[in-house]
């Protein structure tokens, strides 16, 4: 289920974000340990620090969110 729009989608249509060592990263292989949440590709642009801070129960900074979005743009262009 997407944390932004709350739609239930197949897991292969969702991106997994994981909190490890105080930062949130994209878990492309879906195997990293730590708290993981899913977001659909359509909601990636609307994702903000308020949503991430709430689901991960910790403060997420703008720089971390920016790096997540930039990483996903790079991943999309490579495929």
Secondary structure, DSSP 4 states (H G I P E B T S, - for coil): -BTTT-----GGGEEEEEEETTEEEE-TTS---SEEEEEEGGGTTT--HHHHHHHHTS---HHHHHHHHHHHHHHHHH-
